[in-house]
């Protein structure tokens, strides 16, 4: 059952006609970043939660300052089936994003395995792999920020990221052991 907080939604309507050309793209990116569910062009819904409402209000100020127009209405979706459908659509979109992460993570593990197999677990490879994992974590963080209804794939993604962190730690340990075997560390 959808919780009581999910009865309240933000209905957002944006018009950027007459404003700077870049404003439309900025608005679209910000609303999509929040997980907006578009009902039609320039009209979308978001759960009415304080952090979301604050970002939307700030966006509205920017839109108006840049010559556009934005209306935000706090509405209640009375029909429980409709609320479930809205939440389901938003959850499906987030799940698709999580699945994309899950499809790309095997390349991270394959890279660690390949570098380890070559005996190239060195500082540069560790740094590169750390950066890769940070990108995955940042990406998932952005998805989690719009995962309002606990999408099923989220738990699996978090488990795979934890496994990736463990694999990176083992790779780093091997790199450190390899560098210790190569000679004294100039920083010691």
C-alpha positions in Angstrom: 0.0 0.0 0.0 1.2 3.5 -0.9 1.9 5.5 2.3 -0.1 8.6 3.2 2.7 10.9 2.1 2.4 9.7 -1.4 -1.2 11.1 -1.6 0.5 14.5 -2.1 2.2 15.3 -5.3 3.7 18.4 -7.1 2.2 19.2 -10.4 4.8 21.2 -12.3 4.2 23.2 -15.5 7.0 25.0 -17.2 7.2 27.4 -20.2 10.5 28.6 -21.4 9.2 30.4 -24.6 10.9 33.7 -24.8 13.7 32.8 -22.4 17.3 31.8 -23.2 17.5 28.7 -25.3 19.6 26.9 -22.7 17.0 27.3 -20.0 14.7 24.6 -21.5 17.5 22.0 -21.3 18.5 23.1 -17.8 15.0 22.7 -16.6 14.4 19.4 -18.3 17.7 18.0 -16.8 16.9 19.2 -13.3 13.4 17.8 -13.4 14.5 14.5 -14.8 17.3 14.4 -12.2 14.5 14.6 -9.6 12.7 11.7 -11.3 9.9 13.7 -12.7 7.1 11.7 -14.4 6.0 13.6 -17.5 2.3 13.7 -18.2 2.8 15.6 -21.4 5.4 18.1 -22.7 6.3 20.6 -20.0 3.9 19.1 -17.4 5.2 16.6 -14.8 4.5 15.1 -11.4 6.9 14.6 -8.5 6.2 13.3 -5.0 5.5 16.3 -2.7 8.3 15.7 -0.2 10.1 18.6 1.5 13.5 18.1 -0.2 11.9 17.8 -3.6 9.6 20.8 -3.1 12.6 22.9 -2.0 14.5 22.0 -5.2 11.5 22.7 -7.4 10.9 26.0 -5.7 14.5 27.0 -6.3 14.2 25.9 -9.9 11.0 28.0 -10.3 12.9 31.1 -9.1 15.6 30.5 -11.7 13.1 29.9 -14.5 11.3 33.2 -13.7 14.6 35.1 -13.3 15.6 33.8 -16.8 12.4 34.9 -18.5 10.4 31.6 -18.3 7.3 30.7 -16.4 6.8 27.9 -14.0 3.7 26.9 -12.0 3.9 24.4 -9.1 0.7 23.1 -7.6 0.5 20.9 -4.5 -2.2 18.3 -5.4 -3.7 15.2 -3.8 -4.2 12.1 -5.8 -7.3 10.7 -4.1 -7.6 7.5 -6.1 -5.4 4.7 -4.6 -5.1 2.9 -7.9 -3.9 6.0 -9.6 -1.3 6.6 -6.9 0.0 3.1 -7.2 0.2 3.5 -11.0 2.1 6.7 -10.7 4.5 5.2 -8.1 4.8 2.1 -10.3 5.8 4.2 -13.4 8.4 6.1 -11.4 9.7 2.9 -9.9 10.0 1.2 -13.3 12.0 4.1 -14.6 14.4 3.9 -11.7 14.7 0.2 -12.0 15.7 0.6 -15.6 18.5 2.8 -14.5 19.6 0.4 -11.8 19.6 -2.4 -14.4 21.9 -0.3 -16.6 24.4 -0.1 -13.7 24.1 -3.8 -13.2 24.8 -4.4 -16.9 27.9 -2.2 -16.8 29.4 -3.4 -13.5 30.7 -6.7 -14.9 33.2 -4.7 -17.0 34.7 -3.3 -13.7 35.2 -6.8 -12.3 36.6 -8.0 -15.7 39.1 -5.2 -15.7 40.3 -6.1 -12.2 40.6 -9.7 -13.2 42.5 -8.9 -16.4 45.0 -6.5 -14.7 45.5 -9.1 -11.9 46.0 -11.9 -14.5 48.7 -9.8 -16.3 50.4 -9.1 -13.0 49.9 -5.4 -13.4 48.2 -4.6 -10.1 50.1 -1.4 -9.6 49.4 2.1 -8.2 48.2 3.5 -11.6 45.8 0.6 -12.1 44.5 0.9 -8.5 43.9 4.7 -9.0 42.1 4.1 -12.3 39.9 1.4 -10.7 39.1 3.6 -7.7 38.0 6.4 -10.1 35.8 3.9 -12.0 34.2 2.7 -8.8 33.7 6.3 -7.6 31.9 7.0 -10.9 29.6 4.0 -10.3 28.9 5.1 -6.8 28.2 8.7 -7.9 25.8 7.4 -10.6 24.0 5.1 -8.2 23.7 8.0 -5.7 22.0 10.1 -8.3 19.6 7.2 -9.0 18.9 6.7 -5.3 18.0 10.3 -4.9 15.0 9.8 -7.2 14.1 6.3 -6.0 11.1 7.5 -4.0 9.4 4.1 -3.8 12.3 1.6 -3.1 12.8 0.1 -6.6 13.5 -3.6 -6.4 16.8 -3.5 -8.2 18.2 -0.9 -5.8 19.1 -3.5 -3.2 20.9 -5.7 -5.8 22.9 -2.7 -7.1 24.0 -1.7 -3.6 25.1 -5.3 -2.9 27.1 -5.3 -6.2 28.7 -2.0 -5.4 29.8 -3.5 -2.0 31.2 -6.5 -3.8 33.0 -4.2 -6.2 34.5 -2.3 -3.2 35.7 -5.6 -1.7 37.2 -6.6 -5.1 39.0 -3.3 -5.3 40.3 -3.7 -1.8 41.8 -7.1 -2.7 43.2 -5.6 -5.9 44.8 -2.8 -4.0 46.3 -5.3 -1.4 47.8 -7.2 -4.3 49.2 -4.0 -5.8 50.7 -3.0 -2.5 52.3 -6.5 -2.1 53.7 -6.3 -5.6 55.2 -2.9 -5.1 56.7 -4.0 -1.8 58.3 -6.9 -3.6 59.7 -4.5 -6.3 61.8 -2.6 -3.7 61.7 0.0 -1.0 59.0 2.6 -0.9 60.5 6.0 -1.4 58.0 7.6 1.0 59.0 5.4 3.9 
